Amino acid sequence: MNQQREFPDWEQLYQNQQVESMPWFNPDLDPDLDQALTRLNLHTGAALDLGTGPGTQAMALAQRGFKVTATDISDTAVSQAQEKAQEKGLNIDFRQDDILNSNLDKTFDFVFDRGCFHVLLPAHRQDYVSTVAGLIKPGGYLLLKCFSQLETRESGPYRFTPAQIQEIFSSRFNVISTEETVYHGTLDPLPRALFCVLETS
Ligand SMILES: C[S@@+](CC[C@H](N)C(=O)[O-])C[C@H]1O[C@@H](n2cnc3c(N)ncnc32)[C@H](O)[C@@H]1O
C-alpha cells in the first residue's frame, strides 16, 4: 500500500487511446454495483459516477432510471462519454471536475467510484473522504470499487485491505461491507478488487 505508484496524465491518455482498450473498460453495469443496488433497495434517485472515464457505468445507471451526474478530471473523457450517451438518447449531467478541487454543487443518494480513489496519492485520501462525504445526502452511500491487496501485478493502482478501508474512511463513514471480488475489464486474469459499501455517519 505504501509503494509510490505512477499514473498517466489522464487527459493525454483519453486524447491518445481508445477507451475500449483501457484496462477498466466494461460496457456493462459492474456486477458488484448491480448486486449492491439490489441489496440496498436503491432503484431511484440521484447518483454520481465519480471518475467516470468511458462513462459506461453512468450510462448503465441512467438506463436503470437513476438521475446521473458523471464527472472526470479529463475533459476529453467527459466529452467523449457525453457524445456516446447522447447517441443512446440518455440524459446525463457530464462535468469535468477534479474531486480534489471539486466544484460540484449537488448532493446524491449515492456516489459510485469505480477506480478513482485507488489512483489518488495517499496524501490526498483524507481530502477525498471529506469531499465525498459532503456530496452524499444523509443516510446515503459511497459504493467504492478499488484494487485489493490480494492483487499481485507489479504495476497499477494502490491496493487496499478491508482494515485499511476502515481506517481511511472511519472519520466520515460507517463501513457496512468490504468484499473481495475482481475488477471486470480488459485484463486477463481480472485484477483482484474490493467492493465496499459505506454509509455517511
Ligand atoms: C481506473 S479509471 C476508471 C474509469 C471509470 N470509473 C470506469 O470504471 O470505467 C479512473 C478514472 O479516474 C479519473 N480521475 C483520476 N483522478 C481524478 C480526480 N482527481 N478527479 C476526478 N477524476 C479523476 C481518471 O481520469 C480515470 O478516468
The ligand as an SDF file (V2000), in Angstrom:
LIG
                    3D

 27 29  0  0  0  0  0  0  0  0999 V2000
   -9.3770    3.4630  -13.4330 C   0  0  0  0  0  0  0  0  0  0  0  0
  -10.2030    4.7490  -14.3200 S   0  0  0  0  0  0  0  0  0  0  0  0
  -11.8750    4.2410  -14.0890 C   0  0  0  0  0  0  0  0  0  0  0  0
  -12.8770    4.8830  -15.0400 C   0  0  0  0  0  0  0  0  0  0  0  0
  -14.3350    4.5190  -14.8250 C   0  0  0  0  0  0  0  0  0  0  0  0
  -14.7770    4.7370  -13.4670 N   0  0  0  0  0  0  0  0  0  0  0  0
  -14.6350    3.1040  -15.2140 C   0  0  0  0  0  0  0  0  0  0  0  0
  -14.8890    2.2910  -14.3200 O   0  0  0  0  0  0  0  0  0  0  0  0
  -14.6070    2.8000  -16.4120 O   0  0  0  0  0  0  0  0  0  0  0  0
  -10.0190    6.1050  -13.1800 C   0  0  0  0  0  0  0  0  0  0  0  0
  -10.6150    7.3970  -13.6490 C   0  0  0  0  0  0  0  0  0  0  0  0
  -10.4610    8.3950  -12.6330 O   0  0  0  0  0  0  0  0  0  0  0  0
  -10.2070    9.6420  -13.2530 C   0  0  0  0  0  0  0  0  0  0  0  0
   -9.5430   10.5180  -12.2670 N   0  0  0  0  0  0  0  0  0  0  0  0
   -8.2720   10.4410  -11.8110 C   0  0  0  0  0  0  0  0  0  0  0  0
   -8.0460   11.3800  -10.8870 N   0  0  0  0  0  0  0  0  0  0  0  0
   -9.2070   12.0730  -10.7370 C   0  0  0  0  0  0  0  0  0  0  0  0
   -9.6010   13.1830   -9.9320 C   0  0  0  0  0  0  0  0  0  0  0  0
   -8.7430   13.7780   -9.0960 N   0  0  0  0  0  0  0  0  0  0  0  0
  -10.8840   13.6320  -10.0290 N   0  0  0  0  0  0  0  0  0  0  0  0
  -11.7510   13.0470  -10.9000 C   0  0  0  0  0  0  0  0  0  0  0  0
  -11.4270   12.0070  -11.7020 N   0  0  0  0  0  0  0  0  0  0  0  0
  -10.1700   11.5230  -11.6170 C   0  0  0  0  0  0  0  0  0  0  0  0
   -9.3370    9.3000  -14.4540 C   0  0  0  0  0  0  0  0  0  0  0  0
   -9.3520   10.2720  -15.4590 O   0  0  0  0  0  0  0  0  0  0  0  0
   -9.9840    7.9640  -14.9060 C   0  0  0  0  0  0  0  0  0  0  0  0
  -10.9740    8.1630  -15.8810 O   0  0  0  0  0  0  0  0  0  0  0  0
  1  2  1  0
  2  3  1  0
  2 10  1  0
  3  4  1  0
  4  5  1  0
  5  6  1  0
  5  7  1  0
  7  8  2  0
  7  9  1  0
 10 11  1  0
 11 12  1  0
 11 26  1  0
 12 13  1  0
 13 14  1  0
 13 24  1  0
 14 15  1  0
 14 23  1  0
 15 16  2  0
 16 17  1  0
 17 18  1  0
 17 23  2  0
 18 19  1  0
 18 20  2  0
 20 21  1  0
 21 22  2  0
 22 23  1  0
 24 25  1  0
 24 26  1  0
 26 27  1  0
M  CHG  2   2   1   9  -1
M  END
$$$$
